[in-house]
Amino acid sequence: MTSLDKPGAATGPRTGGPRRRRVGTGGRRGVPLPLLAPGLVALAFLLLPLVALLVRAPWRSLPQLLTSAEVWQALQLSLVTATAATAVSLVLGVPLAWLLARTEFPGRGLVRALVTLPLVLPPVVGGVALLLALGRNGVVGKWLDSWFGITLPFTTTGVVIAEAFVAMPFLVISVEGTLRAADPRYEEAATTLGASRFTTFRRVTLPLIAPGIAAGAVLAWARALGEFGATITFAGNFPGRTQTMPLAVYLALQNDPEAAIALSLVLLAVSIAVLAGLRDRWLTGTGR
């Protein structure tokens, strides 16, 4: 009996045809130089500023800089406002994502485009738009001021609104994508058993999309923490009231560069932590 007569020799387990050579990492040939060179240049372009920030950081005086009254005040305000903006995004953004993913209505595509508009809109333009809408002479703000005596610009509440405006789309996109990927049969089964739409959403849908909500909330929080343009335009730069960490970095860069570097390192650490926490979802794309 030859090797060709032996069972399974050079044949697949089911088809009986010749086995195909598996293409893996060993089958890869050299990287083309026209792709390697610009790829390495792009990598250096993205990493060089971060490396420079680490190299020029005042490591010896870093604890003293981070515990100074001005830095701690900006850090505390940033954490509070970013958390509040994330809470607003969760309360308003999750229902909006459900409407976009689970309901049919005229103009849904246009609504989705408008929801994602703050992602590409320059933040300063967003701040100007918020002023025109919620300022004392704004479309809605003048009624809030005359009827209820509520003034939103240049207040801590204004910071939360500006941050929520730019951060909520991140949460909506994440939750909507998770809803579209979730199996709707579980919700249909709950409805068939007599559960109302809201009960089904609360008891079935929310547990199903919890990972997407968590990922969107983390992204929204990180985006709110780093917001600059809309905040300074709509809320101003008042220490202790509206001066968040990005605004403090901008101000310190003119007077105290070492403090600006220290605050930048804090924001860099937060960004790395966010990427590390979401690496399975956003980097590998496999969830493994």
Secondary structure as the mmCIF struct_conf table of DSSP 4:
data_model
#
loop_
_struct_conf.conf_type_id
_struct_conf.id
_struct_conf.beg_label_comp_id
_struct_conf.beg_label_asym_id
_struct_conf.beg_label_seq_id
_struct_conf.end_label_comp_id
_struct_conf.end_label_asym_id
_struct_conf.end_label_seq_id
TURN_TY1_P TURN_TY1_P1 SER A 3 ASP A 5
BEND BEND1 LYS A 6 LYS A 6
TURN_TY1_P TURN_TY1_P2 PRO A 7 ALA A 10
STRN STRN1 THR A 11 THR A 11
BEND BEND2 PRO A 13 THR A 15
BEND BEND3 GLY A 17 GLY A 17
STRN STRN2 PRO A 18 PRO A 18
HELX_LH_PP_P HELX_LH_PP_P1 ARG A 19 ARG A 22
BEND BEND4 GLY A 24 GLY A 24
HELX_RH_3T_P HELX_RH_3T_P1 THR A 25 GLY A 27
HELX_LH_PP_P HELX_LH_PP_P2 GLY A 30 PRO A 32
HELX_RH_AL_P HELX_RH_AL_P1 LEU A 33 VAL A 55
TURN_TY1_P TURN_TY1_P3 ARG A 56 ARG A 56
TURN_TY1_P TURN_TY1_P4 TRP A 59 SER A 61
HELX_RH_AL_P HELX_RH_AL_P2 LEU A 62 LEU A 66
TURN_TY1_P TURN_TY1_P5 THR A 67 THR A 67
BEND BEND5 SER A 68 SER A 68
HELX_RH_AL_P HELX_RH_AL_P3 ALA A 69 ARG A 102
TURN_TY1_P TURN_TY1_P6 PRO A 106 GLY A 107
HELX_RH_AL_P HELX_RH_AL_P4 ARG A 108 VAL A 120
BEND BEND6 LEU A 121 LEU A 121
HELX_RH_AL_P HELX_RH_AL_P5 PRO A 123 LEU A 134
BEND BEND7 GLY A 135 GLY A 135
TURN_TY1_P TURN_TY1_P7 ARG A 136 ASN A 137
BEND BEND8 GLY A 138 GLY A 138
TURN_TY1_P TURN_TY1_P8 VAL A 139 VAL A 140
HELX_RH_AL_P HELX_RH_AL_P6 GLY A 141 TRP A 143
HELX_RH_PI_P HELX_RH_PI_P1 LEU A 144 PHE A 148
TURN_TY1_P TURN_TY1_P9 PRO A 153 PHE A 154
BEND BEND9 THR A 155 THR A 155
HELX_RH_AL_P HELX_RH_AL_P7 THR A 156 ALA A 181
BEND BEND10 ALA A 182 ALA A 182
TURN_TY1_P TURN_TY1_P10 PRO A 184 PRO A 184
HELX_RH_AL_P HELX_RH_AL_P8 ARG A 185 THR A 192
TURN_TY1_P TURN_TY1_P11 LEU A 193 GLY A 194
HELX_RH_AL_P HELX_RH_AL_P9 ARG A 197 THR A 200
HELX_RH_PI_P HELX_RH_PI_P2 PHE A 201 THR A 205
HELX_RH_AL_P HELX_RH_AL_P10 LEU A 206 LEU A 225
TURN_TY1_P TURN_TY1_P12 GLY A 226 GLY A 226
HELX_RH_AL_P HELX_RH_AL_P11 GLY A 229 PHE A 234
TURN_TY1_P TURN_TY1_P13 ALA A 235 ALA A 235
TURN_TY1_P TURN_TY1_P14 PRO A 239 THR A 242
HELX_RH_AL_P HELX_RH_AL_P12 MET A 245 ASN A 255
HELX_RH_AL_P HELX_RH_AL_P13 PRO A 257 GLY A 277
TURN_TY1_P TURN_TY1_P15 LEU A 278 LEU A 278
HELX_RH_PI_P HELX_RH_PI_P3 ARG A 279 THR A 284
BEND BEND11 GLY A 285 THR A 286
#
